[in-house]
Amino acid sequence: SQQGEEDPQALSIQEGENATMNCSYKTSINNLQWYRQNSGRGLVHLILIRSNEREKHSGRLRVTLDTSKKSSSLLITASRAADTASYFCATYGSSNTGKLIFGQGTTLQVKP
Amino acid sequence: GAVVSQHPSRVICKSGTSVKIECRSLDFQATTMFWYRQFPKQSLMLMATSNEGSKATYEQGVEKDKFLINHASLTLSTLTVTSAHPEDSSFYICSARDNAVYSSYNSPLHFGNGTRLTVT
């Protein structure tokens, strides 16, 4: 079964606005990762946050992690049309199987 | 950066035929690669873990005789969909773990661009 659930499933905003996506997971983790997928393409790693971190920034991306609630959020500030894509959170399960399991994803549309 | 090449990007085949998909790590070595399947507007479902020099590990519900995986070198894993049927039509994505990354066990994966398989 999927490790994570994400909401919203779909998000449509205007260019320049901020986009926030949320992810929840089920088991304890070593880290949580966010990936981006352009339509019909592979995934690109965006950012990794370790279980002992609460917040991390990378350019226009801000990720938070709340291990007590088993949740994470991805904020994209000042969105651009080029940010239109699907975004997935992913975790390695606590059993150390080495398998990266993905959440359901959020499809983001940024209108110019 | 680490590049994973997946080939072909698109393939159309007739029902009953077999299709081979290649996944290559171009500038790093990967003892472990992963094969995912993705249906339209859905997430990635892990199919199997490919290990160089040993048998692949399949997820529950994935038929190993249907989806043959070979990982004969540190830079190449192949997925063969045997006797393909229309229900096998899907987007298949491979990913690889870089051996050189410290603590690569929990590191980000590098993904190919996927293969769109259509079985008619």
Chai-1 contact restraints between the chains, C-beta under 6 A:
chainA,res_idxA,chainB,res_idxB,connection_type,confidence,min_distance_angstrom,max_distance_angstrom,comment,restraint_id
A,N30,B,N106,contact,1.0,0.0,6.0,A-B,restraint_1
A,N31,B,N106,contact,1.0,0.0,6.0,A-B,restraint_2
A,Q33,B,P108,contact,1.0,0.0,6.0,A-B,restraint_3
A,R41,B,N113,contact,1.0,0.0,6.0,A-B,restraint_4
A,G42,B,I93,contact,1.0,0.0,6.0,A-B,restraint_5
A,G42,B,F111,contact,1.0,0.0,6.0,A-B,restraint_6
A,G42,B,G112,contact,1.0,0.0,6.0,A-B,restraint_7
A,G42,B,N113,contact,1.0,0.0,6.0,A-B,restraint_8
A,G42,B,G114,contact,1.0,0.0,6.0,A-B,restraint_9
A,L43,B,F111,contact,1.0,0.0,6.0,A-B,restraint_10
A,H45,B,P108,contact,1.0,0.0,6.0,A-B,restraint_11
A,L48,B,P108,contact,1.0,0.0,6.0,A-B,restraint_12
A,Y92,B,N106,contact,1.0,0.0,6.0,A-B,restraint_13
A,G98,B,Y105,contact,1.0,0.0,6.0,A-B,restraint_14
A,K99,B,L46,contact,1.0,0.0,6.0,A-B,restraint_15
A,L100,B,L109,contact,1.0,0.0,6.0,A-B,restraint_16
A,F102,B,S43,contact,1.0,0.0,6.0,A-B,restraint_17
A,F102,B,L44,contact,1.0,0.0,6.0,A-B,restraint_18
A,Q104,B,S43,contact,1.0,0.0,6.0,A-B,restraint_19
A,G105,B,S43,contact,1.0,0.0,6.0,A-B,restraint_20
